[in-house]
Amino acid sequence: MDELTHKEHTLFLLKKADVFDLFCLLDGDKHKVYYECLDNIYVLAIPMEQLRLWLNKYPIHYKNFLSYSAKMMRMLEENVSQLIFANIATRLLKLLVDNVDKNSNQLKLINDLPNKELAHLIGSTRAVVNRHLQKLKKNGSISLQRNQIKIRDISLLLKELQKHDKKFPDTDSLKGKS
């Protein structure tokens, strides 16, 4: 959150077994973070120094931690790249497609988020996200109900993404994946 403008951008939606604020564990620097729990959660907390000692004592876990850290940093890198290089329609489409469960063709993790939260994930506003969602509803790729987005036709969603993002593969190559 920018303290002057109060603009918000969500960097991560954490899932079960994710680590909150792991960057301070890497460099030891404290910094201001804002967080919000959207669901009921259980948190395991440990002092930073104690966790560092534990990771040094069990190198196999340290290796897993480094791998997880690299994954999170790559997600952050992709997030920044999209903010710089992709328009809002592309960012929203990519967010939707990236969160579709391949078995059910329905959204997971973001399926019940309000438009305001979706906007924070892609660096936009609620009104702009709503406008783009209405276009997707009109073309038949999604249906909308109160804080619920249902995927009606994944192939339409993929075609729309391909139209907006030339780097995205054609929909024929994705039919086996959707």
MARGUNU-680270 format. One record per residue: residue in one letter; x, y, z of N, C-alpha, C in turn. Coordinates in steps of 0.001 Angstrom, whole numbers. Layout:
BEGIN
- romar  n_px  n_py  n_pz  ca_px  ca_py  ca_pz  c_px  c_py  c_pz
- A  X  Y  Z  X  Y  Z  X  Y  Z
...
END
This chain:
BEGIN
- romar  n_px  n_py  n_pz  ca_px  ca_py  ca_pz  c_px  c_py  c_pz
- M  852  -1172  0  0  0  0  898  1236  0
- D  580  2146  -880  1296  3413  -896  683  4301  189
- E  1519  4777  1084  1009  5555  2225  443  6907  1819
- L  914  7483  716  405  8780  281  -908  8666  -486
- T  -952  7764  -1448  -2146  7654  -2305  -3143  6610  -1809
- H  -2698  5751  -915  -3503  4635  -399  -3864  3632  -1485
- K  -3130  3655  -2616  -3323  2628  -3635  -2777  1317  -3092
- E  -3465  225  -3463  -3063  -1095  -2979  -2721  -2002  -4151
- H  -1796  -2903  -3894  -1482  -3964  -4847  -1174  -5218  -4052
- T  -1850  -6296  -4356  -1634  -7558  -3662  -530  -8317  -4378
- L  537  -8640  -3645  1655  -9358  -4239  1407  -10849  -4291
- F  839  -11411  -3234  650  -12857  -3153  -690  -13174  -2505
- L  -1316  -14216  -2987  -2398  -14869  -2269  -1793  -16163  -1744
- L  -1663  -16265  -456  -1023  -17435  119  -2013  -18576  267
- K  -1511  -19779  71  -2301  -20995  189  -1766  -21818  1363
- K  -2386  -22933  1610  -1965  -23819  2685  -468  -24116  2554
- A  250  -23992  3653  1682  -24293  3775  2584  -23229  3149
- D  2035  -22100  2713  2872  -21016  2205  3509  -20264  3366
- V  4589  -19564  3064  5325  -18792  4064  4999  -17320  3876
- F  4663  -16666  4969  4373  -15236  4935  5642  -14451  5193
- D  5940  -13508  4337  7057  -12580  4474  8396  -13299  4605
- L  8664  -14195  3674  9909  -14944  3738  11133  -14110  3377
- F  10939  -12959  2739  12089  -12162  2323  12901  -11652  3514
- C  12245  -11351  4625  12995  -10901  5797  13852  -12029  6361
- L  13446  -13257  6123  14255  -14390  6567  15534  -14485  5741
- L  15466  -14086  4485  16641  -14149  3616  17676  -13094  3968
- D  17218  -11860  4216  18192  -10788  4429  18205  -10213  5848
- G  17258  -10598  6680  17222  -10120  8056  16684  -8712  8232
- D  16312  -8047  7134  15799  -6684  7225  14310  -6680  7557
- K  13951  -5850  8522  12539  -5671  8853  11960  -4637  7911
- H  10699  -4792  7581  10016  -3821  6739  8529  -3853  7054
- K  7843  -2820  6609  6416  -2713  6873  5655  -3560  5842
- V  4786  -4421  6308  3933  -5214  5421  2491  -5055  5864
- Y  1607  -5174  4913  173  -5157  5186  -371  -6513  4784
- Y  -1233  -7051  5598  -1823  -8335  5262  -3285  -8338  5677
- E  -4015  -9218  5040  -5428  -9389  5350  -5755  -10853  5190
- C  -6421  -11426  6160  -6861  -12814  6081  -8286  -12835  5548
- L  -8457  -13493  4417  -9777  -13559  3800  -10551  -14790  4257
- D  -9854  -15745  4854  -10457  -16975  5369  -9971  -17182  6796
- N  -10617  -18101  7497  -10114  -18497  8806  -8843  -19309  8578
- I  -7795  -19003  9331  -6518  -19673  9125  -5878  -20039  10452
- Y  -4923  -20961  10372  -4049  -21267  11482  -2653  -20845  11057
- V  -1929  -20208  11974  -598  -19711  11661  408  -20353  12603
- L  1475  -20848  12014  2601  -21333  12785  3656  -20230  12749
- A  4028  -19714  13903  4996  -18621  13978  6229  -19092  14736
- I  7386  -18585  14288  8646  -18937  14928  9572  -17729  14815
- P  10339  -17422  15864  11295  -16321  15753  12302  -16578  14617
- M  12666  -15517  13925  13524  -15620  12751  14841  -16342  13063
- E  15486  -15979  14140  16781  -16596  14475  16636  -18085  14759
- Q  15554  -18460  15408  15323  -19871  15716  15093  -20659  14423
- L  14378  -20078  13482  14151  -20753  12197  15461  -20883  11417
- R  16280  -19863  11443  17598  -19938  10769  18434  -21076  11350
- L  18462  -21199  12677  19203  -22292  13314  18649  -23647  12889
- W  17327  -23762  12852  16687  -25019  12472  17027  -25372  11016
- L  16988  -24386  10117  17316  -24635  8708  18774  -25070  8550
- N  19670  -24489  9327  21078  -24903  9275  21277  -26311  9825
- K  20487  -26665  10814  20608  -27995  11424  20058  -29088  10502
- Y  19072  -28756  9675  18437  -29731  8774  18571  -29254  7325
- P  19702  -29538  6710  19988  -29009  5365  18974  -29422  4297
- I  18344  -30557  4428  17355  -30967  3420  16189  -29982  3402
- H  15801  -29495  4568  14722  -28512  4639  15196  -27149  4123
- Y  16472  -26858  4353  17043  -25610  3848  16984  -25591  2322
- K  17312  -26725  1702  17255  -26840  238  15819  -26627  -252
- N  14855  -27220  423  13439  -27036  61  13021  -25580  230
- F  13507  -24960  1300  13185  -23558  1539  13731  -22673  424
- L  14966  -22933  -15  15548  -22150  -1107  14752  -22327  -2394
- S  14331  -23532  -2657  13521  -23808  -3848  12190  -23054  -3777
- Y  11550  -23084  -2621  10293  -22356  -2414  10520  -20852  -2570
- S  11611  -20344  -2004  11925  -18919  -2109  12109  -18502  -3558
- A  12798  -19319  -4328  13007  -19021  -5746  11666  -18984  -6485
- K  10773  -19900  -6154  9443  -19922  -6783  8684  -18632  -6481
- M  8734  -18194  -5238  8039  -16973  -4854  8658  -15746  -5533
- M  9968  -15723  -5641  10620  -14589  -6311  10289  -14564  -7804
- R  10175  -15737  -8420  9790  -15792  -9837  8341  -15302  -10017
- M  7482  -15640  -9069  6107  -15136  -9126  6098  -13615  -9020
- L  6921  -13090  -8137  7021  -11647  -7967  7572  -10998  -9233
- E  8571  -11609  -9845  9142  -11097  -11091  8084  -11072  -12198
- E  7303  -12142  -12310  6234  -12202  -13316  5186  -11123  -13049
- N  4855  -10926  -11790  3898  -9903  -11395  4358  -8516  -11845
- V  5611  -8185  -11565  6156  -6879  -11941  6198  -6736  -13466
- S  6617  -7777  -14155  6671  -7735  -15622  5290  -7475  -16211
- Q  4282  -8149  -15683  2923  -7936  -16179  2458  -6506  -15930
- L  2762  -5970  -14750  2361  -4595  -14453  2989  -3607  -15436
- I  4196  -3889  -15835  4907  -2984  -16737  4489  -3182  -18187
- F  4383  -4426  -18625  4256  -4713  -20049  2855  -5090  -20537
- A  1967  -5534  -19667  657  -6022  -20116  -451  -5042  -19744
- N  -1452  -4937  -20617  -2588  -4078  -20296  -3496  -4786  -19286
- I  -4458  -4061  -18777  -5310  -4591  -17709  -6131  -5785  -18173
- A  -6659  -5732  -19394  -7443  -6855  -19904  -6604  -8129  -19918
- T  -5373  -8031  -20382  -4480  -9189  -20428  -4177  -9694  -19032
- R  -3907  -8777  -18102  -3597  -9190  -16728  -4781  -9901  -16084
- L  -5991  -9398  -16321  -7176  -10045  -15756  -7390  -11423  -16381
- L  -7281  -11503  -17689  -7448  -12797  -18366  -6414  -13808  -17872
- K  -5176  -13372  -17732  -4121  -14273  -17259  -4397  -14708  -15823
- L  -4859  -13800  -14989  -5212  -14157  -13613  -6297  -15235  -13605
- L  -7312  -15050  -14427  -8398  -16033  -14487  -7885  -17373  -14987
- V  -7183  -17370  -16115  -6703  -18620  -16711  -5732  -19335  -15771
- D  -4850  -18591  -15130  -3873  -19203  -14216  -4534  -19832  -12995
- N  -5748  -19433  -12683  -6430  -19957  -11494  -7557  -20928  -11809
- V  -7608  -21409  -13036  -8611  -22410  -13404  -8100  -23785  -13016
- D  -8919  -24520  -12300  -8618  -25900  -11955  -8746  -26734  -13225
- K  -7682  -27438  -13581  -7654  -28181  -14850  -8659  -29334  -14876
- N  -9055  -29839  -13716  -10017  -30955  -13680  -11457  -30478  -13811
- S  -11794  -29396  -13109  -13188  -28945  -13088  -13459  -27788  -14045
- N  -12397  -27177  -14596  -12533  -25977  -15429  -13204  -24820  -14680
- Q  -13069  -24805  -13368  -13609  -23716  -12561  -12483  -23042  -11798
- L  -12747  -21825  -11379  -11733  -21062  -10660  -11483  -21645  -9284
- K  -10222  -21595  -8875  -9842  -21959  -7512  -9099  -20771  -6930
- L  -9010  -20672  -5674  -8310  -19641  -4913  -8928  -18254  -5054
- I  -9254  -17808  -6268  -9810  -16466  -6453  -11308  -16499  -6751
- N  -11931  -17669  -6684  -13315  -17827  -7121  -14328  -17001  -6339
- D  -14008  -16631  -5111  -14991  -15888  -4309  -14485  -14505  -3887
- L  -13456  -14014  -4578  -12933  -12692  -4226  -13783  -11591  -4838
- P  -14008  -10519  -4098  -14720  -9377  -4685  -13848  -8713  -5761
- N  -14489  -7968  -6637  -13772  -7303  -7731  -12655  -6393  -7227
- K  -12856  -5801  -6076  -11823  -4943  -5484  -10535  -5732  -5232
- E  -10663  -6956  -4715  -9489  -7790  -4452  -8851  -8261  -5749
- L  -9670  -8606  -6749  -9125  -8966  -8060  -8335  -7796  -8633
- A  -8863  -6597  -8460  -8183  -5391  -8944  -6833  -5218  -8257
- H  -6775  -5473  -6948  -5512  -5348  -6223  -4483  -6358  -6736
- L  -4944  -7499  -7205  -4026  -8521  -7720  -3416  -8144  -9064
- I  -4111  -7320  -9841  -3605  -6991  -11179  -3226  -5522  -11323
- G  -3274  -4770  -10244  -2873  -3366  -10299  -3882  -2498  -11023
- S  -5146  -2643  -10664  -6204  -1878  -11312  -7188  -1393  -10263
- T  -8370  -992  -10740  -9435  -570  -9831  -10629  -1498  -9980
- R  -11496  -1478  -8981  -12689  -2314  -8991  -13547  -2012  -10219
- A  -13718  -744  -10550  -14583  -361  -11673  -14043  -892  -13001
- V  -12738  -804  -13199  -12141  -1282  -14447  -12244  -2804  -14538
- V  -11973  -3496  -13443  -12112  -4961  -13437  -13546  -5354  -13724
- N  -14499  -4670  -13105  -15910  -4967  -13337  -16266  -4790  -14822
- R  -15773  -3738  -15436  -16047  -3490  -16854  -15512  -4638  -17726
- H  -14305  -5109  -17437  -13720  -6210  -18210  -14458  -7526  -17948
- L  -14868  -7749  -16709  -15640  -8962  -16396  -16981  -8955  -17121
- Q  -17611  -7799  -17215  -18892  -7693  -17931  -18717  -8034  -19412
- K  -17586  -7633  -20001  -17301  -7987  -21398  -17145  -9498  -21551
- L  -16454  -10125  -20599  -16281  -11576  -20643  -17606  -12298  -20437
- K  -18456  -11730  -19611  -19795  -12292  -19411  -20598  -12180  -20701
- K  -20504  -11032  -21346  -21257  -10795  -22579  -20817  -11734  -23702
- N  -19502  -12053  -23756  -19049  -12958  -24822  -19281  -14432  -24482
- G  -19787  -14716  -23275  -20168  -16086  -22915  -19071  -16913  -22273
- S  -17927  -16327  -21981  -16845  -17129  -21405  -17001  -17324  -19898
- I  -17688  -16393  -19221  -17901  -16516  -17779  -19339  -16161  -17439
- S  -19749  -16547  -16250  -20999  -16036  -15680  -20638  -15407  -14337
- L  -21417  -14422  -13940  -21135  -13685  -12708  -22325  -13744  -11775
- Q  -22023  -14003  -10510  -22991  -13891  -9434  -22252  -13205  -8306
- R  -22906  -12831  -7284  -22282  -12087  -6177  -20959  -12731  -5748
- N  -19846  -12035  -6009  -18499  -12505  -5674  -18200  -13914  -6178
- Q  -18842  -14316  -7238  -18600  -15635  -7814  -18434  -15498  -9320
- I  -17326  -15990  -9827  -17086  -16048  -11260  -17068  -17515  -11633
- K  -17918  -17894  -12554  -17965  -19272  -13041  -17463  -19278  -14477
- I  -16594  -20206  -14786  -16097  -20350  -16148  -17155  -21112  -16938
- R  -17703  -20475  -17963  -18718  -21120  -18810  -18068  -21791  -20013
- D  -17047  -21128  -20590  -16390  -21676  -21773  -14911  -21302  -21725
- I  -14092  -22265  -21273  -12659  -22005  -21121  -12017  -21695  -22464
- S  -12508  -22287  -23543  -11889  -22032  -24855  -12094  -20578  -25280
- L  -13254  -19991  -24958  -13461  -18573  -25246  -12518  -17692  -24428
- L  -12322  -18079  -23185  -11411  -17336  -22320  -9978  -17410  -22854
- L  -9574  -18592  -23298  -8231  -18772  -23846  -8053  -18015  -25162
- K  -9079  -18014  -25998  -9006  -17262  -27266  -8879  -15767  -26992
- E  -9611  -15300  -26003  -9547  -13881  -25631  -8142  -13537  -25120
- L  -7575  -14421  -24323  -6218  -14188  -23823  -5214  -14185  -24970
- Q  -5357  -15110  -25889  -4440  -15157  -27026  -4544  -13877  -27868
- K  -5751  -13374  -28015  -5959  -12143  -28779  -5227  -10960  -28123
- H  -5240  -10940  -26798  -4617  -9844  -26053  -3118  -10036  -25857
- D  -2677  -11279  -25751  -1279  -11568  -25429  -701  -12483  -26495
- K  52  -11939  -27401  603  -12699  -28518  1602  -13757  -28065
- K  2151  -13625  -26847  3081  -14631  -26333  2347  -15898  -25907
- F  1033  -15782  -25690  271  -16920  -25201  35  -17893  -26346
- P  209  -19200  -26138  62  -20165  -27235  -1368  -20220  -27757
- D  -1514  -20714  -28978  -2855  -20806  -29553  -3694  -21807  -28765
- T  -5002  -21650  -28867  -5916  -22452  -28045  -5916  -23922  -28435
- D  -5571  -24242  -29673  -5541  -25652  -30073  -4507  -26432  -29269
- S  -3386  -25798  -28961  -2350  -26489  -28187  -2742  -26637  -26720
- L  -3758  -25913  -26280  -4176  -25969  -24881  -5401  -26841  -24641
- K  -6010  -27327  -25707  -7255  -28080  -25525  -7058  -29307  -24650
- G  -5901  -29945  -24742  -5639  -31093  -23875  -5414  -30699  -22439
- K  -5102  -29429  -22191  -4816  -28960  -20839  -6030  -28356  -20164
- S  -7059  -28020  -20922  -8198  -27344  -20305  -9273  -28301  -19907
END
